[in-house]
Amino acid sequence: MQTNQERLPLFFSVDDHYVPFLLVALKSMMANAKLAYKYQIIILHEGIKEENQKQISELANDQFDIKFVSMKGQLNKVMKGKEAKLRGDYFTFTIFFRLFIADMFAEYDKAVYLDADIIVPGDIGELYQTDIGDNLVGATSDFFIGGNPFLAEYSENSIGVPAADYINSGVLVMNLKQFRSQEFSNEFLYLYNKYHFETVAPDQDYLNAIGQGRIYHLGDEWNAQAGYPQRVVDQPKLVHYNLFNKPWSYAKVAYGDYFWKYAKQIPGSYEAAKAMQAAYSPEQIQADKDNYKGLVKNTQSIIKSGETFKVLYKQNHKPNHGVNYANN
């Protein structure tokens, strides 16, 4: 186990689009972290502007060091095509970066990965120190999948994972040693390049399919996902504004007060986010609704196609194929 004197690694993967929200996420995390540990924040990106990197770096302090690692062009070497979409949102390879952390950072045996659309009211050190045993990851179940019967059917009949076991990949405690020993990235690349599975949540579906049976389930308090009244967490330690439930888009979002509390502490962020919310047009709202309906509808066509993880991967499982990313 890492000692108190070593910096604990915390990973994010973002592009310029998400920098304003990353700033707020970092501010909240730093404000609530106890002094027991120091941290190394590592931001994987495909080209964050220099002025944005400077603004992020200004948040660094003695407890939290921040560094940037460019991934520009890296995945193009090993992943064929650009078929993936971020759950009906814009395309970005950044969603896949988390799957290669173990290979890229051999100096770490454990890490925490976090999406940028979060707020951390709890102590991030507590999350890091969660004992996940020999599992690949510790994660929380995905409220989106579990809250809709069509999506639950998709999880079970396309991914081959019971809906209750299907996890959200936006908050991960990662056993990097196990990722390497089980050659996770090779397995992912083999499947991605061979089958190009049509998916609802690209990186997340692969993680659930490959990692099944090797996942430690965290409590909902470590990934309180906005927009699901049936699973409200009274005292969240980490809030996740996943999918379309963004406080900078909608005035009434669960846990929205957490975001605004810390946005006010970043110069210009509160005003910018409020302006974005005010400018969110009826057309954009309708597009969100259409994208949600499209995701649900798409699950049925994926199942009917027969070209699924459950059919092609689970029934013909031959592990440790692919390219060694670390050597590319």
C-alpha positions, 0 to 999 in steps of 0.5 A: 500500500502506498505510504502517506509520503507518496503522492496518490495518483488521481486521473482525469481525461478531458478536452477544452470543452470540459475545462470550466467544469474540471476547474470546479471539480478540482476546487471541490476535491481540494477543499474537502481532502483531509491532510493525511495524503498528498496527491498527483493529479494527472490530466490526460488530454488531446490538446488543452489550450495553453491558457487553460492549462495555466488556469488549471495549474494555478489550483495546484498547492502543496497537497495537490500537484497537477501535471498534463499528459498529452494523448494526441494521436496516441490511440489512433495508432492502436484503435481503428476508426472513430465510431464511438460516441459519448452516449449521444453527445459529441465524439471524443477519444478521451473516454477511452484514455482511462483504459490505458492508464495501467500501461502508461503509468507502470510506476503506479499499482493503484489509482483513482479515475474521475470524470470531470463532471463531478463534485467531491464533497467527501474526502478523496483519500477515503475513496482511494484507500478503499480496499478492492482486493484483487478486483480490477476496479471498484465502482458504483452501479449505473443508475441510468442502466438500472432505471430503465427496463429497456436499458436493463435488457440491453445490459443483460442481453447485449453486454451479458451483465445483469443490470444490477451489476453493470457499473458506471465508469465515471468514478473508478478505483483502479487496481492497475497491477491487475490491469497489467497482469490480466492484459486488459488493454490487449483484450480491449483492443482485440475486441474493439478492432475486431468487432467494433461493437455498437454500444450505448456507452463505449468505454463503459460497455467494454469495461463491464464486459471484460471486467465481469466478476472482477468488480468491487461495488462501491456505495452510491455515496461515491457516485451519486448520479443526478437525475434519478429520484429513486436513488437519491443519496442524502449525504453524497461524498461524490456527485456525478452530473452524468448524461444530460443532467448538468447544472450548467444546462438545467436550473433544476438538477439534483445536487445542483447546489453542490456545483454552484457552491464551488463554481462561485470560488473559481473566478468567472466560472459561476458567471460563465456557467449561469450564462450557459444555463440561460442560453440553453435553448429549447432546441438543445433541450429537445435534442437532449430528449431525442438523444435519450430516446435514441439511446433507449431505442438503439439498445433494441436494435443492438440486441436484435443484431446479434453482434453483441458482447454476449454472443461474440465475446462471451461465447468465444472468449480467447483472452490476451489478444491484440497489440501491446499498447505500452510498446506503441 
